[in-house]
Amino acid sequence: MDRIKLLWADDEIDLLKPQLMFLDKKGYDVTTVTNGHDALEEIGENEFEVVFLDESMPGLTGLETLQRIKADNPHLPVVMITKNEAEDVMEEALGAQISDYLLKPVNPNQILLSLKKILDNKRLVREKTNVDYQKEFRQLMTEINSGLDFREWGDIYGKLIQWEIKLDDANSDQMSDILSMQKSEANAEFSKFVVRNYQSWIDEPAEAPVMSHNLFRKKIFPELKEDIPTIMLLLDNLRFDQWKMIEPIFTELFKVEEEDFFYSILPTATQYSRNSIFAGMLPADIAKNYPDKWLNDHERGGKNMHEDFFLEDQIDRTMRRPIRWDYTKITNNNNAKQLQDNIVNYLNNDMTVIVYNFIDFLSHARTEMEVLKELAGDERAYRSLTVSWFKNSPVWAALQRAADNKPFQLIVTTDHGTIRVNTPSKVIGDRETTTNLRYKVGRNLNYDRKDVLEIKDPIKAGLPRPNVSSTFIFAKEDKFFLYPNNYSHYHNYYKNTFQHGGISLEEVIIPIIKMRTK
């Protein structure tokens, strides 16, 4: 059995030989240092299960060392050891999320008890999580294959995400792999479900889920109040699992009143889904009614340049009373600074819409930048990177400032999600065929029909028709489209990247959350 590695930092380490010998006999390998700087260096170069840290070391104090450890290793358990019983010292250590707190002189049994509590707790949490998921595995598989409706698919997706996050927290790699396979099975069945039902959702909206083009009418406008302002925050490309990870940050200041979902239209791409959200129309109707404000995929120019115009038109068509509103889009640091400066003024509106594009930039940059591929190598890391960004983002700083000023209602949502693609699917098209990896628009497309939902009459599906013979195809599950030219190069380049535009639980079923300031 592998010995457990510990680090012990104490400027009087020579006086702790009895404790160190005791731990050695119990199967622990203890690395010792006499100051905080050496402790940080050891942690940077080696992996430890637990750190024992003396609070009163000269130079870099124990508390200062603790803060630096937690900045880079937030999940590394630290036991603070001190002669100081002062309440403020204890509170500061606890606030920095120590795992235990021992007073000198410590005897070997105290140390062993602390280690058992920390290490066994991690093991017990992991084992219980594994057992609980194993119990639910069969039930989930039965439900996935039982002919679900759109509401039940949302519930199943929510359960899968909960288990994904729980298994990540428990560091259960084996069960995480099993869950990943179950999620793939769910996406296969969900893709079949969307293929069977998508056209009927367009034809009969009353029998369909809430979708992009009726989101404002069904989920936003009815929530506007005359006595309290509303801020709608649209975080581009926000998946449900990312929302669940940043939810604890929001709940510091806000109470979640309703967590729900809606379905993105196809393609699950910003040009289509977000324009539909703000126009309150399907893309074909936008192109028909505002031909000067719609660009097809192959046409040059910004594809989401008129969202404020579309929103104003939808408000005029839909709202029965005049409302005071604003729209702002954050695409750079200057926009973000303006948001922080103006957020209090926005609280004088009935509704303020904030579009924030960072997560979309993150997914695209991850494809192109090797350093981001390392930082967001898998789903867990991608979620973690989202949390780090949001916690330190200008939009969260602006919401904090607004919450300090007056009560308001906050609605957080998105336009579509994103999926990590792994399975290539060959497509042949002409020069004007679109380049998106999860959907294609073109003439005389040649593709594997089992990999796609094909729409040969785009107008019937609410999509514009760039040419008389244009066909749309949407990739199912985790597939991505590749041309035969340089196939191996592009396969390696795009495999394991986050993409959107096609059909998957992650792209289609997306969150909308209603909150109020506490």
C-alpha positions in Angstrom: 0.0 0.0 0.0 1.3 3.5 -0.9 2.5 5.6 2.0 0.6 8.9 2.5 2.8 12.0 1.9 2.6 14.8 4.4 4.3 18.2 4.6 5.0 19.7 8.1 6.2 23.3 8.3 7.4 24.5 11.7 10.4 26.6 12.7 10.9 24.3 15.7 10.7 21.1 13.7 13.6 19.6 15.7 11.4 19.5 18.8 8.8 17.3 16.9 10.9 14.2 16.4 8.6 12.0 18.6 5.6 13.0 16.5 7.5 12.5 13.3 8.7 9.0 14.3 5.1 8.1 15.3 3.8 9.1 11.9 6.5 7.2 10.2 5.5 4.0 12.0 1.9 4.6 11.1 2.7 4.6 7.4 3.1 8.3 6.7 6.0 9.9 4.8 6.6 13.3 6.3 8.6 16.1 4.5 9.7 18.8 6.9 10.6 22.4 6.4 11.3 25.3 8.8 9.6 28.3 7.1 6.8 29.3 4.8 8.9 29.9 1.7 10.3 26.4 1.8 6.8 25.0 2.3 5.5 26.8 -0.8 8.4 25.6 -2.8 7.8 21.9 -1.7 4.1 22.2 -2.5 5.0 23.6 -6.0 7.3 20.7 -6.7 5.6 17.7 -5.0 2.2 16.4 -4.2 1.0 16.1 -0.6 -2.2 14.7 0.9 -2.1 17.0 4.0 -0.1 20.0 5.2 0.6 20.7 8.9 1.4 24.4 9.3 2.8 26.3 12.3 1.0 29.6 12.7 3.9 31.6 14.4 6.8 31.0 12.0 9.2 34.0 11.6 9.3 35.7 8.2 6.4 34.5 6.2 3.8 33.7 8.9 1.6 30.6 9.0 -1.4 32.6 8.0 0.4 34.3 5.1 1.7 30.9 4.0 -1.8 29.5 4.2 -3.3 32.2 2.0 -0.7 31.5 -0.7 -1.2 27.8 -0.5 -5.0 28.2 -0.9 -4.5 30.6 -3.8 -2.9 27.9 -5.9 -4.2 24.7 -4.2 -7.7 25.5 -2.9 -8.5 21.8 -2.2 -5.3 20.9 -0.4 -6.1 20.1 3.3 -4.2 22.3 5.7 -4.0 21.7 9.5 -3.0 24.9 11.4 -1.0 24.3 14.6 -0.4 27.2 17.0 0.3 28.3 20.6 -2.1 31.2 20.0 -5.7 30.8 21.3 -6.7 34.3 20.2 -10.2 34.3 18.7 -9.2 36.6 15.8 -6.3 34.3 14.7 -8.7 31.3 14.8 -11.3 33.1 12.8 -8.8 34.2 10.1 -7.5 30.6 9.8 -11.0 29.2 9.5 -11.9 31.9 7.0 -9.1 30.7 4.8 -10.7 27.2 4.8 -8.3 25.2 7.0 -9.3 21.5 7.5 -8.4 21.4 11.2 -6.9 23.5 14.0 -4.7 22.1 16.7 -3.1 23.8 19.8 0.5 23.2 20.9 1.7 21.0 22.4 0.2 18.4 20.1 0.4 14.8 21.0 0.7 12.0 18.4 -2.9 10.8 18.9 -4.3 14.3 18.2 -2.3 14.3 14.9 -3.5 10.8 14.0 -7.1 11.7 14.8 -6.9 14.8 12.6 -5.4 12.8 9.7 -8.1 10.1 9.9 -10.8 12.7 10.0 -9.5 14.5 6.9 -8.4 11.5 4.8 -11.2 9.1 5.8 -13.7 11.8 5.2 -12.5 12.2 1.6 -12.5 8.4 1.1 -16.0 8.0 2.7 -17.4 10.8 0.6 -16.0 9.2 -2.6 -17.2 5.8 -1.7 -20.7 7.0 -0.8 -21.0 9.0 -4.0 -19.9 6.0 -6.0 -22.4 3.7 -4.3 -25.2 6.3 -4.7 -24.5 6.7 -8.4 -24.3 3.0 -9.0 -27.7 2.7 -7.4 -29.2 5.3 -9.7 -27.3 4.2 -12.9 -29.9 1.6 -13.9 -32.8 3.9 -13.1 -31.2 6.7 -15.3 -30.6 4.2 -18.2 -34.2 3.1 -18.0 -35.5 6.6 -18.1 -33.2 7.6 -21.0 -34.6 4.8 -23.1 -38.3 5.3 -22.1 -39.5 7.8 -24.7 -39.2 11.0 -22.7 -40.9 14.3 -23.5 -39.1 17.7 -23.6 -39.7 18.4 -20.0 -38.5 15.0 -18.9 -35.4 15.4 -21.0 -34.6 18.6 -19.1 -35.0 16.7 -15.8 -32.7 13.9 -17.0 -30.1 16.4 -18.1 -30.2 18.0 -14.7 -29.7 14.7 -13.0 -26.7 13.9 -15.2 -25.1 17.2 -14.4 -25.6 16.8 -10.7 -23.8 13.5 -10.8 -21.1 14.9 -13.0 -20.3 17.6 -10.5 -20.6 15.2 -7.5 -18.3 12.7 -9.0 -15.8 15.5 -9.8 -15.9 16.7 -6.3 -15.3 13.2 -5.0 -12.4 12.7 -7.4 -14.0 9.5 -8.6 -12.4 8.9 -12.0 -13.7 5.4 -12.6 -17.3 6.4 -11.9 -16.8 9.6 -13.9 -15.8 7.5 -16.9 -19.0 5.4 -16.5 -21.1 8.6 -16.3 -19.4 9.9 -19.4 -20.6 6.8 -21.3 -24.1 7.2 -19.9 -24.1 10.8 -21.0 -23.1 9.7 -24.5 -26.0 7.3 -24.5 -28.4 10.0 -23.4 -27.1 12.3 -26.2 -27.7 9.6 -28.7 -31.3 9.2 -27.6 -31.8 12.9 -27.2 -30.6 13.5 -30.8 -33.2 11.0 -32.0 -35.8 12.8 -30.0 -35.0 16.2 -31.5 -34.9 14.7 -35.1 -38.4 13.3 -34.5 -40.0 16.4 -33.0 -38.2 19.5 -34.2 -40.4 20.3 -37.1 -43.6 19.8 -35.0 -42.2 22.3 -32.4 -41.9 24.9 -35.2 -45.4 24.1 -36.6 -47.2 23.9 -33.2 -45.5 26.2 -30.7 -48.3 25.6 -28.1 -47.1 21.9 -27.9 -43.4 22.8 -27.9 -40.9 23.7 -25.2 -40.2 27.4 -24.7 -37.7 28.2 -27.4 -35.4 31.0 -28.4 -38.0 33.0 -30.5 -40.6 33.1 -27.7 -38.3 33.3 -24.7 -39.1 37.0 -24.0 -42.8 36.6 -24.5 -43.0 33.5 -22.2 -40.2 33.9 -19.7 -39.0 37.6 -19.5 -41.9 40.0 -20.2 -44.3 38.3 -17.8 -41.7 38.7 -14.9 -41.3 42.5 -15.3 -42.6 44.4 -12.2 -43.6 48.0 -11.8 -42.2 48.2 -8.2 -38.8 46.5 -8.8 -36.3 46.8 -11.6 -35.2 43.7 -13.6 -31.7 43.0 -14.9 -31.5 40.3 -17.6 -27.9 38.9 -17.9 -27.3 36.9 -21.0 -24.0 35.0 -20.7 -23.2 33.8 -24.2 -22.5 30.1 -24.4 -23.4 29.3 -20.8 -24.1 25.6 -20.2 -26.3 24.2 -17.4 -23.2 22.7 -15.6 -21.4 26.0 -15.8 -24.4 27.7 -14.2 -24.5 25.1 -11.4 -20.8 25.9 -10.7 -21.2 29.7 -10.5 -24.6 29.5 -8.7 -22.9 29.6 -5.2 -21.3 32.9 -6.2 -24.7 34.4 -7.0 -26.3 33.1 -3.9 -23.9 35.2 -1.8 -26.1 38.2 -2.7 -29.2 36.7 -4.4 -32.0 34.2 -3.6 -32.8 31.8 -6.4 -36.6 31.9 -6.9 -36.9 29.7 -10.0 -34.4 27.6 -12.0 -35.8 26.5 -15.3 -34.6 25.8 -18.9 -35.6 26.4 -22.5 -34.6 24.9 -25.8 -32.4 26.7 -28.3 -33.5 26.7 -31.9 -31.3 25.1 -34.5 -28.6 26.0 -35.3 -27.5 26.3 -31.7 -25.3 29.2 -32.8 -25.2 32.9 -31.8 -26.2 34.3 -35.2 -29.4 32.3 -35.1 -30.4 31.7 -31.5 -29.6 35.1 -30.1 -31.1 37.1 -32.9 -34.2 35.0 -32.5 -34.3 35.7 -28.7 -34.1 39.5 -29.2 -36.4 39.7 -32.3 -39.0 37.3 -30.9 -39.0 35.6 -34.4 -37.5 32.7 -36.1 -34.6 33.5 -38.4 -36.6 33.1 -41.6 -39.0 35.8 -40.3 -36.2 38.1 -39.3 -34.6 37.7 -42.8 -38.0 38.4 -44.4 -39.1 41.4 -42.3 -35.6 43.0 -41.9 -33.6 42.0 -45.0 -31.1 44.8 -44.4 -30.4 43.5 -40.9 -29.9 39.8 -41.6 -26.7 38.3 -43.1 -26.5 34.7 -44.1 -23.5 32.6 -43.1 -21.5 33.1 -46.2 -22.0 36.9 -46.2 -19.4 39.2 -44.7 -20.1 41.4 -41.7 -21.2 41.1 -38.1 -24.1 38.7 -37.6 -25.3 40.1 -34.3 -25.1 43.8 -34.8 -28.8 44.7 -34.4 -30.0 43.1 -31.1 -31.0 46.4 -29.6 -33.1 47.2 -32.7 -34.8 43.8 -32.6 -35.5 44.1 -28.9 -37.0 47.5 -29.2 -39.3 46.2 -32.0 -40.3 43.2 -29.9 -41.1 45.4 -26.9 -43.3 47.7 -29.1 -45.1 44.7 -30.6 -45.6 42.8 -27.3 -45.8 45.0 -24.2 -49.1 46.5 -23.3 -47.6 49.2 -21.2 -44.6 51.5 -21.9 -41.5 50.4 -20.2 -38.1 52.1 -19.6 -35.3 49.8 -20.8 -31.7 49.7 -21.8 -29.5 47.2 -23.7 -25.7 46.9 -23.4 -23.2 44.4 -24.8 -19.9 43.7 -23.2 -17.2 42.7 -25.7 -14.1 44.4 -24.3 -12.6 46.0 -21.2 -13.9 49.4 -22.0 -17.5 48.1 -22.3 -17.0 46.3 -18.9 -15.8 49.5 -17.2 -18.8 51.4 -18.6 -21.0 48.7 -17.2 -19.5 49.1 -13.7 -19.9 52.9 -14.0 -23.5 52.8 -15.2 -25.0 49.9 -13.3 -26.6 52.0 -10.6 -28.2 54.2 -13.3 -29.6 51.1 -14.9 -31.6 50.4 -11.8 -33.9 53.3 -12.7 -35.1 51.2 -15.7 -37.9 48.7 -15.7 -35.6 46.3 -17.6 -31.9 46.3 -18.4 -30.5 43.7 -20.7 -26.7 42.9 -20.5 -25.1 40.6 -23.0 -21.7 39.3 -22.0 -19.6 37.4 -24.5 -16.7 36.1 -22.5 -17.6 32.3 -22.3 -18.0 32.2 -26.1 -14.5 33.8 -26.5 -13.2 31.2 -24.0 -14.5 28.2 -26.0 -13.1 29.6 -29.3 -9.8 30.6 -27.8 -9.4 27.2 -26.2 -9.4 25.7 -29.7 -6.7 28.0 -31.0 -4.4 28.5 -27.9 -2.3 25.7 -26.5 -2.2 27.2 -23.1 -6.0 27.3 -22.8 -6.1 23.6 -24.0 -3.9 22.8 -21.0 -6.0 25.0 -18.6 -9.3 23.6 -19.8 -8.3 20.1 -20.8 -11.6 18.5 -19.9 -15.1 19.2 -18.7 -14.1 19.6 -15.1 -11.3 22.0 -15.9 -13.6 24.0 -18.3 -16.1 24.4 -15.5 -13.4 25.4 -13.1 -12.1 28.0 -15.5 -15.6 29.5 -15.9 -15.8 29.8 -12.1 -12.4 31.6 -11.8 -13.4 34.0 -14.6 -16.8 34.9 -13.2 -15.7 35.4 -9.6 -13.2 38.0 -10.8 -15.2 39.4 -13.7 -16.3 43.0 -14.2 -19.9 41.8 -14.6 -19.9 40.3 -11.1 -18.3 43.4 -9.7 -21.1 45.4 -11.3 -23.8 43.2 -9.9 -22.3 43.5 -6.4 -22.4 47.2 -6.7 -26.0 47.2 -7.9 -27.0 44.9 -5.1 -25.5 47.3 -2.6 -27.6 50.1 -4.0 -31.2 48.9 -4.2 -33.2 45.6 -4.5 -33.7 44.3 -8.0 -34.7 41.1 -9.9 -32.0 39.3 -11.8 -32.7 36.9 -14.6 -29.6 34.9 -15.9 -29.8 33.0 -19.1 -27.9 32.3 -22.4 -28.5 31.7 -26.1 -27.1 28.2 -26.5 -24.6 25.8 -25.0 -21.5 24.0 -26.2 -20.3 20.4 -26.5 -16.8 18.9 -26.5 -16.6 17.1 -29.9 -14.8 13.8 -30.5 -16.2 12.0 -33.5 -15.5 13.2 -37.0 -18.1 13.0 -39.8 -17.1 13.6 -43.4 -19.0 16.2 -45.5 -18.4 17.3 -49.1 -19.8 20.7 -50.3 -19.1 23.5 -52.7 -17.1 26.7 -52.1 -20.0 28.5 -50.4 -20.7 25.8 -47.9 -20.4 27.2 -44.3 -17.4 26.4 -42.2 -19.1 25.7 -38.9 -18.1 22.3 -37.5 -21.6 21.5 -36.0 -23.9 22.6 -38.8 -23.6 23.2 -42.5 -25.6 25.2 -45.0 -24.9 24.6 -48.7 -26.0 23.1 -52.0 -25.4 19.6 -53.2 -24.1 18.5 -49.8 -22.8 15.0 -49.5 -22.9 13.5 -45.9 -23.6 10.5 -43.8 -27.3 10.7 -43.1 -27.1 8.7 -39.8 -24.9 11.5 -38.3 -27.2 14.4 -39.0 -30.6 16.0 -38.9 -31.2 17.3 -42.5 -33.5 20.1 -43.4 -34.1 20.3 -47.1 -36.8 23.0 -46.9 -35.3 25.6 -44.5 -38.3 27.9 -44.6 -40.5 25.3 -43.1 -38.1 25.0 -40.2 -38.0 28.7 -39.7 -34.6 29.2 -41.4 -33.6 31.5 -44.2 -32.8 30.0 -47.6 -29.6 31.5 -49.0 -30.1 29.7 -52.3 -33.0 27.9 -53.9 -31.4 24.5 -53.3 -29.8 25.2 -49.9 -29.9 22.4 -47.3 -29.1 22.7 -43.6 -27.5 19.7 -41.7 -27.0 19.5 -38.0 -24.5 17.2 -36.3 -25.8 14.9 -33.7 -24.2 13.8 -30.4 -20.5 14.7 -30.2 -19.8 14.6 -34.0 -18.0 17.4 -35.9 -17.9 17.9 -39.7 -14.7 17.6 -41.7 -13.9 17.9 -45.4 -11.9 15.2 -47.0 -9.0 17.6 -47.7 -6.4 17.6 -45.0 -8.7 15.3 -43.0 -6.1 14.0 -40.5 -4.7 17.5 -39.7 -8.1 19.0 -39.0 -9.3 15.8 -37.1 -6.4 16.3 -34.7 -6.8 20.0 -34.5 -10.5 20.1 -33.7 -10.9 16.8 -31.7 -11.6 17.5 -28.0 -12.6 21.2 -28.7 -15.8 22.9 -27.5 -18.2 23.6 -30.4 -21.8 24.6 -30.9 -24.4 24.7 -33.6 -25.7 21.1 -33.5 -27.9 18.8 -31.5 -26.9 17.7 -28.0 -28.2 18.1 -24.4 -25.4 20.6 -23.7 -26.2 22.8 -26.7 -30.0 22.7 -26.8 -31.2 22.6 -23.2 -30.1 25.8 -21.6 -30.7 27.5 -18.3 -32.9 30.5 -17.3 -32.8 31.4 -13.6 -34.8 34.0 -11.8 -33.3 35.6 -8.6 -33.8 38.5 -6.3 -31.4 40.4 -4.1 -31.4 39.2 -0.5 
